[in-house]
Amino acid sequence: MVGRMVKQGILFLAIAVVVVAVYGYLNYSVQTRYENGKLVYWKIVPKGGRSGEATPIDSPEDGLRPTIRIASFQLGRLDEAKLSNRRVADVLAHLVPQFDLMAVQGVRGKSQAALVRLIDQVNATSGRTFDFITCPTQRRDALEHYSAFLFDRARIDVDRNTVHFVEDRLNRFQTKPLVGAFRVRGPDADQAFTFTLINVEVDPEHAAAELDLLAEVYRAVRNDGRGEDDVIVLGDLEADDHHLGELGKLFGATALFSNVPTTTRGTRLADNIVIDRRATVEFTGRTEVIDLMRQFNLTMAEAMEVSEHLPISAEFSSYEGTGRP
C-alpha cells in the first residue's frame, strides 16, 4: 500500500513538472545578452508582454561605476505621433536606461515636445534621472529634423556651452552634425573621462560627400582650442567600415563595428562609432548591436515600427587614460 502511494506521488510530481515546463515554454522566454562570448545579463519575461531592463550579472552598485555605456540610435522619424504607439513608447522607455548616454538621430517636429515626452516616460519607467540636450538654435529656428543627446544626469555631465550644430553656411549637410562635450560623474574631476561626441545622420543620397566633409568636421572639433583628444563620431553613417571616405582615412580612425548588420532587417552595416584608438584608450573593447526583436520579443513588423535601424553601443572607462579600470 505504501509503495503504491509512493508511486502515485512520483507520478503526480512528474505530471506537475511537465505541466509547469510546458506552461513556462508557452508563456515565457529568457532574454540573454553575450559580450565577447560571456553572458552579461539574463531576464525571464512573458511572451507578448512588456519587457523590462535585463538583469545584469555582477553589475556594480549605483555610485562609482568603473565604466559607462555610450549608445547611438537612429530613431527613424521620432515625433509625438510615433510615441503615441504604446508598443514603441514601451520599447524606448526600457531601452534608453540600459545606457548612460545615447546619441539619437531622426527627431522630428518644430518643437522639442517629442523629446520631453520620451524622457518623461524613460524616467517614470526606470526611476533614473535622464535629460536631453540639443542645440539651443533648434528651438529658435524651429528645425523640423534634428539630432539630440539623451543622458543620465547622475552619470554624465554636459558642458551646455559646447553643444552646437556644425556651422554649414553652404548647406552641404542635409542634417547638420550635433557636437557636445561631456564628463563622467563619480570620479574626481581630474580623473574622470572627458570626451566630445559628434552626432551624425548622413544623407544616404549624398553619403560619400558628407563622409568626406565629416573628416573636416572631426579636425575642426579636435582643434577647437579646448585640448580634448577624445573625439568620438557616432550615428547613422550610411556606409560600412570599409567605405567611410576621408573620415575613415584620418590617422588613427577606427570604426568599432565591422562585418555586422545594424539594420532591423539585418541587411547592412549603416551605423557606427568611430574613435581615434591612439587617443581614446578608455574604450574597453566591448561593443554591442542590440537585437530589438530578441530583447523585446517583437516580430519583424513590430521592430520596424520602432526603427529600421538597431541601437549600437560601446563601453568606456569612467576614468581618464585607461580602458581597463
Secondary structure as UniProt FT lines:
FT   HELIX           2..27
FT   STRAND          28..35
FT   TURN            36..37
FT   STRAND          38..46
FT   TURN            47..48
FT   STRAND          55..56
FT   STRAND          67..78
FT   HELIX           80..83
FT   HELIX           86..95
FT   HELIX           96..98
FT   STRAND          101..108
FT   HELIX           113..126
FT   STRAND          130..133
FT   HELIX           137..141
FT   STRAND          145..152
FT   TURN            153..155
FT   STRAND          156..165
FT   TURN            169..170
FT   STRAND          178..184
FT   TURN            189..191
FT   STRAND          194..201
FT   HELIX           204..206
FT   HELIX           207..222
FT   STRAND          231..236
FT   TURN            241..242
FT   HELIX           245..249
FT   TURN            251..252
FT   STRAND          253..255
FT   TURN            264..265
FT   STRAND          271..276
FT   TURN            277..279
FT   TURN            281..282
FT   STRAND          283..289
FT   HELIX           292..295
FT   TURN            296..297
FT   HELIX           300..306
FT   STRAND          312..317
FT   TURN            320..321
//
